[in-house]
Structure formats: C-alpha cells, structure tokens
Amino acid sequence: MAKILVVDDDSRLLKTLAINFRARGYDVVTAGTGTDALRLAASASPDVIVLDMGLPDIDGGTVLEGIRGWSNVPVVILTARADPLISAAALDRGADDYVTKPFAMEELLARIRAALRHGGPRPAGTTAVSTPVIEVDDLYIDIASHELRKAGASIHLTPTEWGVLAMLIRAQGALVRKEEILAEVWGESYRDQGHYLRIYTSQLRRKIEDDPSQPRHLLTEPGLGYRFVVG
C-alpha cells in the first residue's frame, strides 16, 4: 500500500483528497502547514507527496527545496495559477509534476500513479537502457544509477525527468515521437498533452546543455518529437 502525504491549508480540500485516496487503497497522512509537511516528510516516510504551493507559514517552494535537500520522494505540486512560468519554476526546484486548481480527481490520481511508477525502486538486476552510461563533452549520464554530472558538478533530475531522458537515450539518436514519450512516461491518456513535454524538455535542456536556446544533444523535431544526440 503506497503512502501519500497530502499538504494543503484548505481543510475541506484536504479532507476530500484524503477520503478519495483512502477509498482507492492508499495510506494517507495530511498536513495543513509547511512546518508539519517537513516533519511528516521525514517521519512518515511517504511514497509520494501532494504539495500545495500556497501555505500559510512557509512557501510551498521553500518546503519543496527543504524536502529535496535530503529526499528524492516524488512530489506533485498543486498550484492555483495556470502560469507555465510558475509550473516551470516548481519543476526546476525539484517537483516531479504539477496539477492546476481546480482539477479533476482522476487527473490528480493519474499524476500520482505516474509519480509512483517513476519514483519506485528498480528491480534488482535490471537497467534502464542497454548502454546506460553517456560521456560527451563535460556531460556524464548514468541512467542505471540515476547519476548526472556536468563539468564535474552533480545535477539533480526528478524521476519524471529521468523517465524522459532515459527513453530518449534508449533510442540511440533515433526520433522518439512525442505521443510515445507522453504515453510511456505519463500514461496512455496523456498522448495529446504536448505542453507537459515542452516544459520538461525545456527543464532538461537547462540542466544538460551549455546553451539551452541552441541545444546540441536534446533536439526537437518540430511537430514530430525529440531525439538525444551524442555526437
């Protein structure tokens, strides 16, 4: 049974989410403040965290950074603002996904399932790609151990970012259609949600490219998809 930590200062929404998650078999712990969220993130050992950005005591972004200081637990952000820049900033600070309020419960549940799938442990003896280590220029990527370094500095990727990057690397330079990436990483129902992929590939470029505006490795084929090029 997966455990979800739900963090929101709206007591009615918190109760509604807890009831819905428990009805679907999840173990649920709740927090109404950022302080409680940080405490429970450490003491309750959740498998995924649903985190509202608008908290009364500590900004949700600060809570996220605090969690990311010691844990890679998947975090799905709840935001009341449908602003791509706000969402991108949350992803850049370590969120795995985001949902804009108001949202459909099935949408949030789908994001949670995806976050759990990406954040879950890999079975012993398996690897993410047939050639899991990439070394090019000042970039070092070890997909199997989820290790990324650029110019010797360790770079954090969320489980969802690893999912996108691993799929592209696995293709060994071939085009991967955007619908295939969305279905593999987010689920079949997200094949037409291209804006998610644009945000995540933009975040990845900021982390791995020398000049994100003129990428050398993570390339876009307009209207088709993406490819990862080593040379």
N, C-alpha and C positions, 0 to 999 in steps of 0.2 A: 504494500500500500504506500503510494507516494504521499509525502507530506508537503503541504503548501502553507507558506507564511503569507497572509494577506495583510497589507498595510494601507489603511485609509482612515482619514479623520471623520468621514461621513458614517456615523454609526448604523444608519439604515442600510446603506450600501454594503457595509462590512457584514452585517447580519445576512443580507440577501446572498452575497457571494459565499459566505460560509455554509449556508443551507444548501445552495446549489452544488457546491463542491463535495460536501459530505454525501449528498444524495447520489453522487456519481462515484462514490467509493474512495474519495480522497480523505486523508487525515488533515485536519485544518487547525492552525493556530492563527490568532489575529492580533494586530497591534493598531492603536489609534494615533500613535506619535512616532516620530523618528527615533527618539530615545529607546522606546520599547522595541522598535523594529531592530535596532542594532543589537540589543540584548538578546532578543529571541533568535536572531540570525545566528548568533554564536551558541546559545544554549539549547535551542530546539532542533538544530541540525535539519533544516528543511531541505527538500529536494528541489524546490523552485520557490521563488519569491515573486509575488504580485505587489508592486510598489507604486503608490500614488505619488505624484511629484509635488502636490500641494499639501504639505503637512504643517501643523500649527507651530511646532517648536524648531524643527530642523528641516531645511530644504531637502526635498527628495533627492536632488542631485548630490548633495553632501552625504546623505545616507548611502546612496549607491557607491560613492567613492570610498566611504568607510568600509563597506562590505567587500569591495574589490581589493582593498588593502590586504586581505588575508584569505579570501574565498573566491572560487570560480563558480559558485552556485548560480544556475540560470536565473536571470531577473527579467520579468516582463513589466514594463512601465505602463502606468495608467496616466494619461495626460488629458486635460480638458481643452487643450489648444491644438487644432488641426493645422499646425505650422510645421512644414518639413524641416526648418532650421532647428526648432525645438526638439523634434524627434531625432535628428541627426546628432545634436549635442548630447542627448541621452545615450545614444549608441556609442558615441565617442568616449563617454565616461564609463562605459562598460556594460550597458544594458544589452540584453540579447534580442529583445523585440519590444514593440510598443503597441498599445491599443488606445484609440482616441475616444473619449467620452462624448456622447452616450454610445454604448456599444451593445451588440447582441451577445447574449451569454454564450451561444455556440461559437461565435468568433473568438471570444476570450479562451474558451475551453480548447479550441483548436491550437491557439498560440501556446497554451500551457503544454499540450501534448507534444508539440514540436520542440519546445524548450526542454522538456524532459527527455525526449529522444536524443537531442544533440548533446545534452549535458550528462547523459547516463554513462556508466563505465563501459569501456570496450571489452568484449570477452577476451580471455587470455588466449594468446597465440594468434590474434588477428591483427591486421594492419589496415590502415585506411586506404592506401594506394599501393600499387605494385612496386613503384620506385618512390619511397616515402621521403627521401631527402633531396632537397634542391639547393644548390650552391651556385649563385650567379652574382657577379659584381660584389657588392657588400651585403648581399642578402643570403640568409641561411634559413631554410624552412624544413623542419622535420615534422611531417604530418602525423606519423605514428605516435610521437611523444608530445604533440602539440607545442612545439618549440619554434618560435620565430625570433630571429635576431637580425638587426640591420646595423651595419657598421659596428658590430660587437655589442650593441645595446639590445636588451631583451624587450620585445614588443608584445603587449597583451592583445590577444584576439578572443572575442567571445565564442562560445560553442557554435553559434549560428554563423559567425564569420568563418570559423574553421570549416563548417559544413560546405559553404560556398566555395572557399578556396580549395579544399580537398577535391571537390567534384571537378573543378577546372583543371587542377594539376593532373588528376587521374586521366583526363582526356589527352594528355601529352601534346598540347598545342592545337588540337582539333577544335573546331567550333562546337560549343555546347549551347543548344537553343535555350532561350530564357524560360520557356514553358517547362523544359525538362528540369532546370535548376529549381524553379519555384515548386514543382511537384515533388522533387526529391527532398528539398530542404524544409519547405513549409507544409507540404501535403497537396494532394490532388486538387482540392477545392481552391487552391491559390494560383492556378495556372495563368490567370489573366490579371494578377496583381503585380504588374511590372514595376510600379513605383517602389515596392519594397526592395526589389533587386537593385534599382538605381541608387537607392540610399545606401545599401550595404556595399555595393561595389565602389561607391564614392568613398565610404569609410575605409575600405581595404586599400584603395589607392593612396589615401593619406598616410597609411601606415607602411606601405611597402615600396612606393615609388619615390624617386628623387624629386620628380616634378609631377604631381598628380594631374595637372592640366594637360600634360603630354606624356601619358604613360608608355612605358617600354615593355611591360610584362602583362598587365591585366588590361586586355584590349576589348573594345566594344565593336561588334559588327552591327551597325545601325539596323534596327528592325528585325534582327535575327537572334543575336545572343552575345556570348562572350567567349574569349579564349585566353589561356595563360601561356605566354611565350617565354621560353628561357633565353633564347639567343637574341 
